[in-house]
Amino acid sequence: MPCLVDASEWCMQHCMGKNEDEECILYLENPEEFSKHWEIKREGDNIIIGFDGASGGGKTTLVNQLAEILEREGYDVGVVQEVVRGVFREFKKKYGFNNLTELRASSRIAEFQQRCLVEQYLQEELMMDEHDIVLSDRTLFGNEFFTLLYCKDSKALNEYFSKLEDYLNVRKLTHGKIYDAVVIVHPLPPEINVDDGFRSQDLHYREVQTFAIKQLARAYVDRMIELKTADPWERINLIKPIIDFLVVEKLIH
């Protein structure tokens, strides 16, 4: 018979191994009280969740909504904003590119993608050093997909993947994981205008993005969550229980 227990009470006062014959179902009667016990050691015991998939899939809105909800519950949350816009501003100022399409067709694309990789990794590391829960808008795998798609220089690709491999190995050594979970966001309906110079309106291309990034992430991350619904609150209600589970999992190990 399942044993219903309050997560904070169970995690703080009971050891794993008790009630071995029972299935424990965790629930939170008082999230604010539970969050008072949520003190994660910095040595790899925090949580990082990456959000990736289709351009214009609503990742940024979703990440910001989740961060707001978690902060209201008392969690210390850091958000890694999508880095490509900031890196593009650097390249526009330095080389005079007018838009991302122009840059991607240039000989600077490998340099640009590697710069995005470095910035993504460093921003995630910085947030993990400073916060207990990190939500990352895009992942290392999204950057990997765009590099494979646009970079045609084999030497530059080799340099890129050597750096990526180094980053993945360091992340696993220092944190024991690449991401605790990756949320794959499917494209929004085609009638929603997402073309702002960084996002494509081509629905088939966006579906290809989603599939390819999902496959790249699966090589390194066990927990994958696919969001096919476009409803904002359905998305929240699908992800929030996973975050609560990860919090409990960290506390009991």
C-alpha positions in Angstrom: 0.0 0.0 0.0 1.5 3.4 -0.9 2.7 5.6 1.9 1.6 9.3 1.5 4.2 11.6 3.2 4.9 15.3 3.2 8.1 15.9 1.3 9.7 18.2 3.7 8.9 16.0 6.8 10.1 12.9 5.1 13.2 14.3 3.6 14.4 16.0 6.8 13.5 13.3 9.3 13.5 9.9 7.6 16.2 8.0 6.0 16.0 6.2 2.6 15.5 2.5 3.2 12.7 2.8 5.8 9.4 1.5 4.7 11.2 -0.5 2.0 8.1 -2.5 1.1 6.0 0.6 0.6 5.9 3.0 -2.3 6.3 6.5 -1.1 4.2 9.2 -2.9 5.7 12.6 -2.2 3.5 15.7 -2.1 3.9 19.3 -0.9 1.3 20.5 1.5 3.2 23.7 2.2 5.7 24.7 -0.6 6.9 27.8 1.3 7.7 25.8 4.4 9.4 23.1 2.3 11.5 25.7 0.6 13.0 26.7 4.0 14.7 23.3 4.1 16.0 23.7 0.5 19.6 24.5 1.1 21.8 23.0 -1.6 25.5 22.7 -1.3 27.3 24.3 -4.2 29.5 21.3 -5.0 27.3 19.9 -7.7 24.1 19.6 -5.7 22.1 22.3 -7.4 19.7 21.8 -10.3 20.0 23.0 -13.9 17.2 22.5 -16.4 17.7 23.4 -20.1 15.0 24.5 -22.4 15.5 24.0 -26.2 13.8 23.0 -29.4 12.0 25.1 -32.0 12.9 28.7 -32.6 9.9 30.8 -31.6 8.5 28.0 -29.5 7.9 30.2 -26.4 10.9 29.1 -24.4 11.8 32.5 -23.1 8.2 33.2 -21.9 8.1 29.7 -20.3 11.4 30.1 -18.5 10.5 33.5 -17.1 7.1 32.3 -15.9 8.6 29.3 -14.2 11.3 31.5 -12.6 8.7 33.8 -11.2 6.6 30.9 -9.8 9.7 29.3 -8.2 10.9 32.5 -6.7 7.4 33.1 -5.1 7.8 29.7 -3.4 11.1 30.8 -1.9 13.6 29.2 -4.3 16.9 30.8 -5.3 16.5 30.8 -9.1 19.0 31.9 -11.8 18.0 32.4 -15.5 20.4 32.0 -18.4 18.9 34.2 -21.1 19.4 33.2 -24.8 23.0 34.2 -25.6 22.8 34.5 -29.4 21.4 38.0 -29.4 24.2 39.4 -27.2 26.9 37.6 -29.2 25.3 38.9 -32.5 25.5 42.5 -31.2 29.2 42.0 -30.6 29.7 40.7 -34.2 27.5 43.4 -35.6 29.6 46.1 -33.9 32.9 44.4 -34.8 32.2 43.3 -38.4 29.1 45.2 -39.5 26.6 42.4 -40.0 23.1 43.6 -40.5 21.3 40.4 -39.5 21.8 36.9 -38.5 21.1 35.5 -42.0 23.9 37.6 -43.4 26.3 36.4 -40.6 25.4 32.7 -41.2 26.3 33.0 -44.9 29.7 34.5 -44.1 33.1 33.0 -43.2 32.6 34.2 -39.6 29.9 31.6 -38.8 32.3 29.2 -37.1 33.7 31.9 -35.0 30.2 33.1 -34.1 29.0 29.6 -33.1 32.1 29.0 -31.0 31.6 32.3 -29.3 28.0 31.4 -28.6 29.1 28.0 -27.2 31.6 29.7 -24.8 29.0 32.2 -23.7 26.3 29.6 -23.1 28.7 27.4 -21.1 30.1 30.3 -19.0 26.7 31.8 -18.3 25.4 28.4 -17.1 28.4 27.8 -14.9 28.1 31.3 -13.4 24.4 30.7 -12.6 25.2 27.3 -11.1 27.8 28.9 -8.8 25.3 31.5 -7.6 21.9 29.9 -7.5 20.2 26.7 -6.3 17.9 26.2 -9.4 19.1 27.3 -12.9 16.7 27.6 -15.9 18.6 27.9 -19.2 17.0 29.4 -22.3 18.7 27.2 -24.9 21.3 24.5 -24.2 24.7 23.4 -25.4 22.9 21.0 -27.7 20.9 23.8 -29.4 24.2 25.5 -30.2 25.6 22.2 -31.5 22.6 21.9 -33.9 23.1 25.3 -35.4 26.8 24.8 -35.8 26.3 21.5 -37.7 23.6 23.2 -39.8 25.5 26.3 -40.8 29.3 25.7 -40.5 30.8 24.0 -43.5 34.5 24.3 -42.6 35.7 20.9 -41.4 38.7 22.3 -39.5 36.5 24.8 -37.7 34.0 22.1 -36.9 36.8 19.9 -35.5 37.9 22.8 -33.2 34.3 23.5 -32.2 33.6 19.9 -31.2 36.9 19.6 -29.4 35.9 22.5 -27.2 32.4 21.2 -26.8 33.8 17.8 -25.6 36.0 19.5 -23.1 33.1 21.5 -21.7 30.9 18.4 -21.4 33.7 16.5 -19.7 34.3 19.3 -17.2 30.6 19.7 -16.5 30.3 16.0 -15.7 33.3 16.0 -13.5 32.4 19.1 -11.5 28.6 18.7 -11.4 28.0 15.0 -12.1 25.7 15.8 -15.0 25.3 18.0 -18.0 21.7 19.0 -17.2 19.3 17.5 -14.7 16.6 17.6 -17.3 16.1 19.1 -20.8 12.7 20.4 -21.8 12.1 20.2 -25.6 9.6 22.8 -26.7 7.7 22.1 -29.9 6.8 24.8 -32.4 3.9 27.2 -31.7 1.1 27.2 -34.3 2.0 28.7 -37.6 -0.5 31.6 -37.3 1.6 33.0 -34.4 4.2 35.4 -36.0 7.6 34.5 -34.7 9.8 36.1 -37.3 12.0 38.8 -35.6 15.2 38.3 -37.5 16.3 35.5 -35.1 13.3 33.1 -35.5 12.1 31.4 -38.7 8.4 31.2 -39.7 9.1 28.0 -41.6 7.2 25.4 -39.6 8.9 22.4 -41.3 12.3 23.8 -40.5 11.3 24.5 -36.9 10.1 20.9 -36.6 13.4 19.7 -37.9 15.2 21.8 -35.3 13.1 20.3 -32.5 13.7 16.7 -33.6 17.5 17.2 -34.1 18.1 19.0 -30.9 16.1 16.3 -29.0 18.4 13.6 -30.5 21.6 15.5 -29.6 20.4 16.0 -26.0 19.4 12.4 -25.6 23.1 11.3 -25.9 23.9 13.0 -22.6 20.7 13.6 -20.7 18.4 11.0 -19.2 15.4 13.2 -18.3 13.7 14.6 -21.4 10.4 16.4 -21.3 8.6 17.2 -24.6 6.0 20.0 -24.6 3.7 19.7 -27.6 1.0 21.9 -26.2 1.0 25.6 -26.9 -1.1 26.5 -23.8 1.2 28.4 -21.3 -0.4 26.9 -18.2 -0.5 23.4 -19.5 3.2 23.8 -20.1 3.8 25.1 -16.5 1.7 22.2 -15.1 3.8 19.7 -17.0 7.2 21.0 -15.9 6.6 22.2 -12.3 6.1 18.6 -10.8 9.4 17.6 -12.4 11.2 20.5 -10.7 9.6 19.5 -7.4 10.7 15.9 -7.9 14.3 17.0 -8.6 14.3 19.1 -5.4 13.2 16.1 -3.4 15.7 13.9 -5.1 18.6 16.2 -4.3 17.5 16.4 -0.6 17.4 12.6 -0.1 20.7 11.8 -1.7 
